[in-house]
Amino acid sequence: MGDNTLTARLPIESVLPDVITQLNERTSAVLVALPGAGKTTRVPLALLEADPAWLKGKRILMLEPRRIAARSAAAYMSALLGEPVGRTVGYRVRMDTRVGPGTRIEVITEGVLTRMLQSDPSLAGVGLVIFDEFHERSLQADLGLALCLQSRALFREDLRLLVMSATIDARPVATLLGDAPVLASEGRIFPVRTDYLSSKPEGRLEELVVRTVMRAMAEESGDVLVFLPGAGEIRRVEQLLGQQHLDAAVTVLPLHGNLPQEAQDRAIAPGKPGVRKIVLSTSIAETSLTIEGTRIVIDSGLMRVPMFSPQTGMSRLETVRVSKDSADQRRGRAGRLSPGVCYRLWTEQEELYFDPHRVPEIEQADLAQLALDLAEWGTTDPGELSWLSEPPAAAYRQACELLAQFGALDRNGAITAHGRRMSEAGLHPRLAHMTIRAMSLGLGSTACALAALLHERDLFRRGASGTASADLRLRLDALERARNGGKPDEAMALFGLQADSAAVKRALAEADNWSRALGITGRGRIDSDACGLLLALAYPDRIGQSRGGGKYVLSSGRGAVFAEIQELSNAPYIVAAELDDKGPESRIQLAAPVQLAELLQRFGDDIADESVVAWDRTVQAVRARVRKRFGALVLSDAPQSGPDPEETVRAMLEGVRVEGLGILPWTKTARALQQRILFLRRHDEAWPDLSDEALAESLPEWLEPHLEGIRSRSELQRLNLAAVFEAVLPWEKRRKLDELAPTHLIVPSGSRLPIDYGDPEAPFLSARLQEMFGLTDTPRIAGGRVAVTIHLLSPAQRPVQVTRDLSSFWRETYFEVKKDLKGRYPKHYWPDDPMSAVPTNRVRPKT
């Protein structure tokens, strides 16, 4: 690594003079250099060697997307200088810093830049910020660039910015930087043969990978680098390879972000002579790292990315297809130092549908940390900054609401003292809030241990058999045992869990680091009984209330369920720390029980006392209740005496709306009055619309004034609905109603017969034929505009004729009807001249 003759042959050397010249003349540049060009290690050193005026006495900050890449780059550059890390070249990553007073190049992870900008927005003492591997589009890189651009605009017009990448679309970045020049360098990629699958793969991914590894080991020489989506797949492939009776000279090494630094260093270090390495890696090895000896790349074509859903307010890790540029980056790992081969575990046809570039993390990630960072920066509106991709409005708004719930933001969106302390904690805002609040409860050590468990993937994986418990208390107990010298695996197998000893040690170390950072003195006991309360502080939106059968409703309103019935699934209240956010009900993966008394005590300000006066369909009455509500959860529910009369009336109206108008006391009189008014409206729209549809839509206008004192369906029956309808009519129309639409007509026999207005087109009157003798003009209503339809009946009250023209009936039809009926009803009166005959409501008229 210290051979400087190697650097002289790097392709990047040809463009280094242009990089120096452009940064001398301008404050921004974009450098596109293919994998293997040497940009990561040569550009900072070349600029330091050139020592331009703008850099004199100042440092270079170079951002790397991962800790392992930052440490590796710093170590490589230091070796080229023949120095230890921390002298001229150093690094700053989370919980690990190696810099000295003479350090001129600091390789840092992206979150470190944000912290540096927050403490010194002008970046005094910094001449250049390099954003390496910017094509990965991490959220922190996008934020860091936006903050640097505003810092330069407000405080440091001389601050230089250099964006470097192998596969990025350079033009949008150059435009964002103020039409910065784009410089390009060819990579030193040796020929790489690419093998695709002949058909779409079937079966388990891990088995396909192992078969491909064994094939590659037999066909090719050199070390193997396998890209897998996550640590779980790496572990399973490692187990399967262990069953293949590999040669003793073959070493299988995992590589992912959760491994200790020593294990990561072993994976990327040159192999021993005569020993072949099989490195099983996540996308951590996709860029920046050179794993010497690698000639073979096996790419699963998958990666795991965090996805945030504004609809549910939850994030989940989702396995997705890599983009084309990521696949090319991975392929290039095989040709960094010699010709190689890349086995792609997909078909060429499938590749046609790959996205060209990866989706920027800012577009699909949880934005709580971003919102807190911007608030600390002093802005409540992301639009005030220049972004390559702006934060999605819905996710950002939800992040601000969460921070406000924590008390990190005030009502104007400005950061509070508590928010600043959360920002300084170096944890996700949820965990930062939890640990800070826990200190006042004397639970700081427990909170730090819990934060260490939640910060990474679950340290306790499913064992070989049995139900795997989701209970986080078990995991805290295991940490406490390990801290006191015991074995974390003890008792875990009973719950279907298996501990990762190295991960447990790392979690304990992280817990101790956070305790020191928060000023917690002494090593307090890890109290697993407090787990539920602490989780509630971090996840107030995921407090769950049992619905029975392992199902819960969360305070956010979302449904959640335990995939496997276990002791924890009987708890009345739980807090879900991890859910899969799939389907209508998320599966609970990590949780702990919490007591109702704890919620009432600790979340009093967030628990609303509400009076609920509502229609209850089960009892068909208005019920008044007093409830304590936490989000979507009803913590208590008791009867309320003396509810507000107005609320009772509104609830009663809702009852009528829900049950329908059939709940009202429809008497014949009420229905007849409705029909009469509708008949008149048919001919004059000045009359009100009392159709069922219109009545249902206007309940408050006509029914509300009559509901005082009524609280149930049975009490509603006391209502005089006809009087309610009459009240709708103005006085003038009420006076004219009987005149224009009479309820009855007096027919020639003297009988007073009702008019049926059921059909507003044809109101009718039914009368026995003998009662109508002598009437030649058909009765008319609605001011003479409408003839009443006459249903003429036989002596047995059966219709024999329907007419609107009595005169015509007597002249033309009567005699046919008479001939038919006289034979059947000989005792009845059948005169020869109906128009002059005496009408009668008897069998024969009185003589």
Number of C-alpha atoms within 10 A of each C-alpha: 12 14 11 12 9 10 17 12 13 17 20 28 18 14 18 20 13 13 23 18 12 18 20 15 8 15 20 25 25 26 25 24 25 21 28 25 23 20 28 30 20 19 20 23 21 15 18 18 9 12 14 13 10 16 21 14 12 18 22 23 24 25 30 26 24 17 22 23 22 25 24 20 24 28 22 19 24 23 17 19 17 13 15 16 21 22 17 22 29 27 27 23 20 11 10 10 15 18 19 15 8 13 18 26 26 25 32 26 26 27 19 18 25 23 16 12 17 19 12 11 19 20 21 13 14 21 22 25 24 24 25 24 24 21 23 23 21 19 23 20 26 24 27 22 27 20 22 26 22 17 18 18 13 11 14 18 13 16 24 23 24 20 26 26 23 27 21 22 12 21 14 11 19 18 12 15 22 12 14 22 19 18 17 20 20 17 20 21 21 16 14 20 14 13 15 15 14 11 12 12 12 8 7 8 15 20 15 15 23 19 13 18 21 13 11 20 17 9 8 13 15 19 24 26 29 27 28 25 23 21 20 12 18 23 14 15 22 19 13 15 20 11 8 11 7 13 9 8 11 14 15 17 18 21 27 21 17 15 15 14 13 8 15 18 15 14 24 21 13 16 17 9 7 8 14 21 22 23 25 25 25 22 21 17 24 20 24 25 17 21 21 18 21 28 24 28 28 26 23 21 21 20 19 18 17 13 18 22 15 19 10 15 17 18 18 18 14 14 14 12 19 24 20 19 19 24 22 16 20 25 26 26 31 31 24 24 17 17 15 24 24 26 21 22 22 18 15 15 13 11 17 10 11 16 14 14 18 17 16 16 22 24 19 19 24 24 22 20 21 22 29 27 20 20 23 20 17 13 17 18 12 18 10 10 16 18 18 17 14 15 23 15 12 11 23 21 16 19 22 22 18 21 23 19 14 22 16 26 25 15 9 8 19 19 26 16 13 17 25 16 15 24 23 14 19 19 18 17 24 21 25 26 25 27 30 20 19 20 18 9 10 12 22 28 25 27 30 30 28 28 25 24 24 17 14 12 14 18 21 25 15 19 16 11 11 12 17 23 26 29 22 26 21 20 25 21 18 24 25 21 16 18 18 10 9 12 16 24 19 13 14 21 17 15 18 18 24 20 21 15 15 13 19 21 16 18 23 20 15 19 22 19 16 25 24 15 13 19 11 18 10 10 13 13 14 24 17 22 15 19 24 26 24 28 27 26 24 24 21 25 23 28 31 30 24 19 15 12 11 20 22 28 20 24 21 17 16 19 22 27 23 22 16 15 15 16 11 18 26 16 18 17 24 27 28 29 20 21 20 16 22 10 9 9 17 21 20 24 20 18 26 27 26 24 14 15 9 14 21 15 10 13 15 13 9 14 19 15 14 12 18 19 23 20 24 16 12 6 10 16 20 25 21 22 17 17 20 18 17 24 18 16 19 15 17 13 14 11 14 14 10 8 16 11 15 14 16 24 24 18 22 28 20 18 23 20 15 13 14 12 16 9 16 17 18 16 12 10 14 17 16 18 22 21 21 25 25 22 23 21 16 14 14 11 10 10 17 17 17 20 12 13 10 11 15 16 10 14 16 16 10 14 19 15 11 16 19 12 12 19 20 17 18 13 12 20 14 11 15 16 22 18 13 15 18 17 13 16 15 11 11 8 17 14 11 12 19 14 13 20 21 15 18 14 16 11 20 17 20 13 15 13 14 15 20 19 25 16 12 17 12 16 20 21 20 18 24 22 25 27 21 24 23 20 20 17 12 15 19 15 17 19 9 10 10 17 18 23 22 25 20 22 18 18 19 8 13 13 16 15 15 16 16 19 16 24 18 13 17 18 13 11 13 20 17 9 16 17 11 12 16 13 10 12 15 10 10 16 18 21 14 11 14 22 17 12 17 21 22 21 18 14 14 14 15 7 4
